[in-house]
């Protein structure tokens, strides 16, 4: 059962896409009969990340080790995700997660992170980019 969710961020994250993931999984609505999640925002590149919005930063105490216990990993969009290099530790963590049955999802250009990890190889994928 899906209970443990992590949103993994890279520098240049888009706050809107992160906000959507936080809204869906990070707000406790169990009093309305909806499931509750153990939710964390995880950094792939240090405790404080810049966003594509001038001066706005996101800080989190969670590193990639938090992905080891997640049932679902979300990768929100970010600036220049089409052209950039990704931390090898993140790509390895995503591969380990899917090997153990963890579900992954991307929002918008987060799909390029999944592709770089090889998680889309041999699979059909729809993306507007």
WOTAVEN-V361381 format. One record per pair of residues at least 4 apart in sequence whose ideal C-beta (glycine too) atoms are under 6 Angstrom apart, sorted by the first residue. I is the first residue (numbers start at 1). J is the second residue. D is the distance in whole Angstrom. If there is no record, write none. Layout:
{{I/J/D} {I/J/D}}
//
This chain:
{{2/71/5} {2/72/6} {3/71/6} {4/38/5} {4/69/6} {4/70/5} {4/71/5} {5/25/4} {5/37/5} {5/39/5} {5/72/5} {6/40/5} {6/42/5} {6/66/5} {6/67/6} {6/70/4} {6/73/5} {7/21/5} {7/41/5} {7/74/5} {8/42/5} {8/44/6} {8/73/6} {8/75/6} {9/13/5} {9/43/6} {9/49/5} {10/44/5} {10/45/6} {10/78/5} {11/45/5} {11/49/5} {11/50/5} {12/52/6} {12/78/4} {12/79/4} {13/18/6} {13/49/6} {13/51/5} {13/76/6} {13/78/5} {14/52/6} {14/77/5} {14/78/6} {15/19/6} {15/51/5} {15/53/6} {17/76/4} {17/77/4} {17/107/4} {17/108/6} {18/76/5} {21/74/5} {21/76/6} {22/26/4} {25/37/5} {25/39/5} {26/39/4} {28/36/5} {29/34/4} {30/36/4} {40/62/5} {40/66/5} {41/60/5} {42/62/5} {42/66/5} {43/49/6} {43/60/5} {44/87/5} {44/90/4} {47/59/6} {48/57/5} {48/59/5} {49/58/5} {50/57/6} {51/56/5} {52/79/4} {62/66/4} {64/89/6} {64/93/5} {67/73/6} {67/93/5} {67/97/6} {70/102/6} {72/103/5} {73/97/6} {73/104/5} {74/105/5} {75/106/5} {75/110/4} {75/113/5} {76/107/5} {76/110/6} {77/107/5} {77/108/4} {77/109/4} {77/110/5} {80/84/5} {81/109/4} {81/112/5} {82/112/6} {86/90/6} {86/91/6} {86/113/6} {86/116/5} {91/117/4} {94/117/4} {95/117/6} {97/102/4} {98/119/6} {106/110/3} {106/111/4} {106/114/5} {111/127/5} {114/119/5} {114/120/6} {115/120/5} {120/125/5}}
//
